[in-house]
Amino acid sequence: MTAHTDAPQEKESAGSCKFKRFLQWSSKPVQDLACTITFRPSKFWVGEYVLTIVGAGGGAWVGVDGRPRELVILATSALVGVIIGAVIAGMAIQTAGFDRTFLRNLKAANKNPIKYLRPFLFTASAGVSSAIAILVWSAIPPTASETANGIIGGLSGSLAMLTLASVFPALNTLVAFIPLLSASAEIKTEEK
């Protein structure tokens, strides 16, 4: 499991989370998103670490070498765009099942419905961060210093690969969600 799928039940509100003090410069929606995602690297799936490191190395190498730079920027930006679209579709599938009966059953089981959206929110956030890094990298001319190209290339590569690797936990959550939704439909509850 990954950090964004097996987080414990939150007793604190988004306004009191530990990310609040690190994000004082940002807007309230950004702070709330960071508090909802609950970024916990200690519980990442090992593939997220491996692919992030490989992406950083590959991006730095392309940034320093510079030969396949335009091709890598094009392919990476297309891949990140497809992943962001798939993540939005996954969130739409899940939120379509969040009817009153299902939410009432989750509340009776003391489960937070946000738990089922966390991996999608994390992947979408990583994808948007990756897209921003790729845009910055594409704006840096290939003739700029190798250091600048290597650093932003490594950042772009690591974020792109983190986006790719975090799709697996999101799919796992979607697969686990469907039987839960089915079981919830079988539970008889009184309508209020």
Secondary structure as UniProt FT lines:
FT   TURN            3..5
FT   HELIX           14..16
FT   TURN            18..25
FT   HELIX           28..37
FT   HELIX           41..43
FT   HELIX           46..65
FT   TURN            67..68
FT   HELIX           69..96
FT   HELIX           100..108
FT   TURN            109..110
FT   HELIX           113..116
FT   HELIX           118..139
FT   TURN            142..143
FT   HELIX           146..165
FT   HELIX           167..186
//
